[in-house]
Amino acid sequence: MAALGGGGAKYLVSGVVGAVGGLLAGKYLSSTDITWQESASASSPPLPGSRSLTSPQASRAAKILAWGTPRPPITTMVYTNHVLEYDAARKVPRWVAEHLTKDSVTATKANRKGVQFGRDPTVPALFSSDNSDYWGSGWSRGHMAPAGDNKHCQASMADTFYLTNIVPQDMDNNGGYWNRLEMWCRELTKTYSDVWVISGPLWLPEVNDQDSDKPDSGGDGKRKKKSEVRTISYQVLGNNYVSVPTHLFKVVLVTDPKLGQPLLSSFIVPNVPIADKQLTHYKTSLEELERHVGVEFHPELDRTKTGDLCVDSGCQLEDYKKFMQFFWSRRLKSPWNLRNLERDWEEVTSKGAANEELEKIYQETKEMLMKREKEKKNSDKDKIVASAA
């Protein structure tokens, strides 16, 4: 089994320190357990949501937090070619950020052969998912930073298989619509010099038919509009309760010298099988996405001077039929075994996707696998005879 990355992520930890409002932050250094403390500057603006503390308040806060401030075990994790924030409760990333260029996505120095999914050793087992959580669940292990974005470097390719980069994803969505969206992001590098992508999971409420317009008495004799009650329902996997997202998101930002301003579009995609839907169908405002994720994306970006990526690029995914031909060709050429090949071919025919080219691939792969199994049986038989002699 190929080693995963270089021993795990370097990570950044942030939190409240002491009673004087100091800042504790992890530094991305050669060691993963080194932190440094930066004293607060008198000229530094207060952190969002914070307030100035009087001496008695600071003293009281120090007493309340005498045994330390509750904090997540790990927050921001830095890998070779992606950065993520980890959600230790749900055992999935909160967001995963990448930077793509034409050179990085067209190089083919690495491949995923022999690379396997696994835990990042820097994440304590108590807060990590495990491969066993996914086995037999019916959910695939979906990359947020795609392996396909990392063919330029074997180390960065391996990093994408850490489970910190993985969410439970519908199998058809993973290999189908979401794959097309990832390919579209890579295609953008042919038009724009720099492409920044942030991806992650979402948990959104189900559509509720409840009538929320009916007024109600709030106990003060006045008629008040009822608050709408919504339900967020999702599965959890395995002994580690890995949360299955209802939706996935992408924020795509591009720049190029020929542009007068950065361009950005964001999308929320249901974590279900999706056929031939236009990408613009899932387009949403960045503010709406941030409201659901609870994160401010690209805080240094001047949004008043940012254009709409879909207006400039059209946000057109690869032709659906062309993609499905590519998808099934790849699947039929690389099954794990003969049983998987037969299962894939049955699915091709049941979906009406079978054609002369795919049938030829299926037959050639079948012959190859049958030949391989025959050779293995003969080899095993020779070993038995040799050991008996």
Protein Blocks (a to p, Z undefined) as FASTA:
>chain_A
ZZehjhiaaddddddehjkopacdddddfbfkbccdddddfklccdehiacddfklmmmm
mmmmmnopaddfbfcdcdfkbccdddfknopafbdcddddfklmmpcfbcfehiacdddf
kbcfklpccfklmgonlpacddfbdfklmmmbmklmmmmmpcklpccddfklmmmmmmmm
mmmmmmmmmmpmbdcddddddddddddfbdfkbccdehlopacddddddddddddehjko
pacdfbdcdddddddfkbcbdcddddddddbdddddcfklmgccfklmmmmnopaehklb
cfklcccfklmnoppacdfklmmmmmmmmmmmmcfblmlmmmmmmmmmmnopacfklmmm
mmmmmmmmmmmmmmmmmmmmmmmmmmmZZ
